[in-house]
Amino acid sequence: MTNPVKQIGIIGLGLIGSSIAHGVRRWRPEMRVVGYDRDSAVRQQAAALGFCHSVADTPAALGQGTDLLMLAVPVGSMGAALAEVAAHLPAGAIVSDVGSVKQAVIEALMPLLPAGVHLVPGHPVAGTEQSGPEAGFAELFQDRWCILTPVPGCPDWANEVVSDLWQSLGSQVTTMDAPHHDLVLAITSHIPHLIAFTIVGTATGLAESTQREVIQFSAGGFRDFTRIAAGDPIMWRDIFLNNRDAVLEMLGRLTEDLTAMQRAIRFGDGLQMAEVFTRARAIRRTLVQANQHVPPQKPKAAST
Amino acid sequence: MTNPVKQIGIIGLGLIGSSIAHGVRRWRPEMRVVGYDRDSAVRQQAAALGFCHSVADTPAALGQGTDLLMLAVPVGSMGAALAEVAAHLPAGAIVSDVGSVKQAVIEALMPLLPAGVHLVPGHPVAGTEQSGPEAGFAELFQDRWCILTPVPGCPDWANEVVSDLWQSLGSQVTTMDAPHHDLVLAITSHIPHLIAFTIVGTATGLAESTQREVIQFSAGGFRDFTRIAAGDPIMWRDIFLNNRDAVLEMLGRLTEDLTAMQRAIRFGDGLQMAEVFTRARAIRRTLVQANQHVPPQKPKAAST
């Protein structure tokens, strides 16, 4: 396959957008990287950090010559972001995104696509607890999965261009239909985050002296929840608003299981507990074997 | 204060017990370290690893000359462990423990103390996802808290001996009353573990093909829950059985908060979500400032 992309345009220069820019600069040096963020402070920061060849001042300027547009904004802003730039894209351009919810994003983007512009929805399953343009690094996507959820009518070559890009950044690419993606991500990502946000919130509802102790003794497990709960609040709000049905379905299952554990604790059913705990430990071992247990970290030395 | 301890006897040679042995060998070389585990395979492993001066074959042999007995067994086994060795301890000996629950352990141990033997209940807030004698390392307790919950009638010098030991291993020592300890640990440690065990269990209840995908895409948050859920099942069962009231109280609060979030998702209340998420993120920042955010890791080189 000949890759036709000469210029990648990235809207949204936070952790994910800036990491894509770093990665393309390093591993796809033939591509020109143009960035845009609707926050002018972020644009200035990005320009100073220099991970794009140029930072556009307007969505229109970003659209000029962009044959691959990457939307890296919260899922609730995908439609608005594309609407501003769509008319300026050249014919034959590809629009892709990095949203953690796929059905709602596809529904928001499809009606906005100009004729002859193709949509390839995607989701790199990677992140750190940091956000913002200074948090990005080229290696973020290495050895991580990127899930594409192709839409009917999109030509194969367009799907392959996006797949090829993610492989250049070190990801393994797989495809899935959008509703299934949203269900799997509800349990692997959205519910864990919801729980983490909630439990940290519960702790803030305790007496002030106890709150201080919660921080002090967080090494017992709470610490890990706070790390998960450090994600960008708007990004996460949008995910829950846009993946409502799958999240409510999985939350229902979890609540049933939690109620069963509560009952086991109340009535001292040690057998049931030990069984559930042993099964959970076995899952951890499977995951370590699948080599998906080590979180990515920004290298100490700056990277471009 | 002159520390009178010539010999520390450790019952239970898992992660915590073996790490205490490693630490005492390195930082309190004047103490003789004797270990015992009721599992003969663990005793053999410990003897081969060599982190004790000697591994006793029987509880009676461990009691001989032990002026500081450290109980490092699951909280439900503390009483049985002390019962086997109590009669063999010299007069004036100190009994301490590392249990994550303090009231129930104190109630189990107090009636078993021979006259003239003193109890200093303790809880080092430290751990890794590993267990067993080969998992221990001297640095496990460095920069971590150790909470002592002194009992009435125990002489100050005995409390100081134990406090001094933990400081030698690099811990900061604080004291608390036992019921308050159990409440604080319920929210900072026991509930996070319960949730992690449960959510991993919920995932195992999904269709088999989905289960595989849960492992595959765990980098989205689930991964962190599996790490928390990798703890020893019997240790955790005992914690929930022995800290029932505090765990049920905190679980009740969490369930209320989770129900409120569920309602916010159902009715699309983005404002409430963003507020909770923003507060959670602020807590994470406080914790990073308190330098309690980095988990300990076993150094690559073996340590004694």
Interface residues (C-beta under 8 A of the other chain):
Chain A: S100 V125 A126 G127 E129 R144 W145 I147 T174 L183 V184 L185 I187 T188 S189 H190 I191 P192 H193 L194 I195 A196 F197 T198 I199 V200 G201 T202 A203 T204 G205 L206 T210 E213 V214 I215 Q216 F217 S218 A219 G220 G221 F222 R223 D224 F225 T226 R227 I228 A229 A230 G231 P233 I234 W236 R237 D238 F240 L241 R244 V247 L248 M250 L251 R253 L254 T255 D257 L258 M261 Q262 A264 I265 R266 G268 G270 M273 A274 V276 F277 T278 R279 A280 R281 I283 R284 R285 T286 L287 A290 Q292 H293 P295
Chain B: S100 V125 A126 G127 E129 R144 W145 I147 T174 L183 V184 L185 I187 T188 S189 H190 I191 P192 H193 L194 I195 A196 F197 T198 I199 V200 G201 T202 A203 T204 G205 L206 T210 E213 V214 I215 Q216 F217 S218 A219 G220 G221 F222 R223 D224 F225 T226 R227 I228 A229 A230 G231 P233 I234 W236 R237 D238 F240 L241 R244 V247 L248 M250 L251 R253 L254 T255 D257 L258 M261 Q262 A264 I265 R266 G268 G270 M273 A274 V276 F277 T278 R279 A280 R281 I283 R284 R285 T286 L287 A290 Q292 H293 P295
